[in-house]
Amino acid sequence: MSARLVVLVSGAGTNLQALLDACADPAYGARITAVGADRDGIEGLARAGRAGVPTFVTRLKDHDTRDGWDAALTEAVAGHAPDLVVSAGFMKLLGKRFLDRFAGRVINTHPALLPSFPGTQAARDALDHGVKVTGCTAHFVDAGVDTGPIIAQRAVPVLDDDDEDSLHERIKAAERPLLVETVGRLVREGWTIESRKVRIG
């Protein structure tokens, strides 16, 4: 029995595509039951459509309050009964109602070795600090900004001639396989979260 994934996207959906490709192999242990977005007309939704995966869009501007949007997103995702929710380039902070409903089951990737360089400018921050190694992190989502329990990490060297774009592209190239590998292990082997420690299997 394959685990059920709901994937949330806001843009091109390259991480989504990596997951779609992985899920095509029955041995992977998961299938994507729906793809949700916070805006229309994005490539991530088109990728889902080409793969025959149902989609939904829950736009913040269609709701009077952020809490109303959070409630609508929560119900939209819950309707697909996910075992795991994957935030794959989803650019909105998930609210309390959502995180309470899916506690310990929402996974995100971040383009740095957390807890270093949280937030939206991770590659720039790494360059500004002059670090020699950065990378990417797969973590469970909690109410903070990139503060949830860490599941897996992968290092990426910072080169002398790197700029923000070149570094970010190399991090993304490491992030996609890290996400695929991490989701696969979670669904096949199971996991526990004790304090901040995530144990797979």
N, C-alpha and C positions, 0 to 999 in steps of 0.2 A: 504494500500500500504506500503510494508516494505521499510525501508531505505536501501540504498545500501552501503555496507562497502567494502573497499579494505584494507587488512591487510598486513603489511610489516614485514618480519621476517629475522633473520640471523642464527638461531640455532634450538633448540629443539622444540620451538613452544608451550610451555605449556600455555602461555596466549592465543595464537591462539586457542588451544583446548578448553579452557574455553569458548571462544566466539562461537566456532562451536557448542558446547553443548547448549549454551543459545539460539542460533539462531534456533535450532531445534524446539523450542516452538514458534508457530506463534504469541503468545501474546507478545513475546519479542519486536517485532517491527522492526527487522533488519534481513538482510541476507547478507552473505559474497559472493560477486560477483567475487572476485579474491584474490589470495594470491601472493604477489611478494617477491622476495628475491634478495640479492646481491651476492649469491654464490649457486652453485649446490650441490646436494647430501646431503641436510640437512633434519633432521627429520620434521621440520616445513613444508617443501614441501610435504613430504610423508603423513603427517596428512591431508593436503589439498586434496591430491590425493585420499586418502581413503574416504574422505567426498564428493568426486565428484565435488570439487571446482576447477575451472581453475587456473593455475599458470603461472607465468612468472619469468624469471631471468634476471636481468640487472647488469652485473659484471663491476666493476670499471676498471679492467685491459683490458676490451675489447674496451675501449675508450681512445683516445689520451689525453684528458684533463678531469679534474673533471667536468668542465662546460658541456662538451659533454655527460658525464655520467648522470649529473643532467637533461639535456634536454631529454635524452632517457628514464630515469625513469619517468619524468613528463608525457611524451606522453604515456608510457605504462600504467600508472595509469589512466590517463585521458580517455583512451580507454574504461575503465569500468565504467565511469560516476559516481564516488562515491559521496554520500552525506557526508560521513565521511571517512577519512583515519586514520587507527590505526597503529601506530608504536609499534609493539609488540616484543620487543627485537631486533629491527633493529639497527645494530651497526655502521651505517654510518650517518654522519651529512647530513641532507637534505639541498640542495642548495637554492639560492635566487629564481631561476626560479620556482622550485617546491613549495616553500612557498608562492610565489606571486600567483601562479595558484590556490592553495588550501587554501588560507589565512583564518584563523579562523575555519578550518575544519580538522586539523591534530592534533590528540591526542596521547599523549605518557604517559607512567608511569615511575616513578623514585623511586628507593628504599631508599628514605629519605623524611623527612618533609621539602620540599623546602620552603624558599630559603636556608636552611641549607644543606650543603654537596652536592653540584652539582658535576657533573663529573662521572667518571667511577669507583671510589673507595668509594662509599658512605658508605657501611657497615664498611669498615676499618676506614674511617675518623670518623664515629660516635664512634667507639671503642677507637680510639686514643684520641678523645676529652673527653671521659669519660661521655658522656651523659647518662641519665637514661631512656630516651624515644627517639625512632626514629620512623620510619614508612615508608609510601609510599604516593606518590602524583600522581594524574592524572592531567595532564595539557595540554593546547594547546601549540603547538610547534611554536616558533618564531626563529629568526636568531641567538639568543644567545644559550649558553649551559645550558639547563634546566632553562631558564629564562622566559618562556611563562606564560600566565595567568593561575592561579591555579583553577581547577574545583572542586576537592574533595581530601580529605586526610584521612588517617587512621593511628592511633598511634599503635606502637609495642614497648613493654617494652624491655629494654636491661637488660639481666640477668647477674649476677656476673660471671658466668662461661662461658659466650658466647665467642666464637671465631668468626672470620670473616664468616666462612662457616655456623655455626649454626645460627648466626644472619641473614645472608642473606636468608637462607631457610625459617625462620619464617617471614621475610619481604615478600618473594615471596608468601607465603601462604595467606598473607593478600592482596597482590597486585592483585591476580587473581580475587577474588570476587569484589574488588574495581573497577577494569577495567570493568567487566561485568555489574555491577550495574550502573556505570557512563555512559557507552555507551548506555545502555538501556534507562536511563532517558533522555539523550540528544536526542535520535531519537524519543522517544515517546512524549516528552514535548516541545522540541525546546530549543534554548538558545540564549542569547545575550551576547556580550562582550562590556562593557563600561569601558574605561580606562583599568584597570587591573582586574576589577570585572566581574566574570562570573555569570550570572543569568540563572538558568534552569527554564523553564516554563513561 
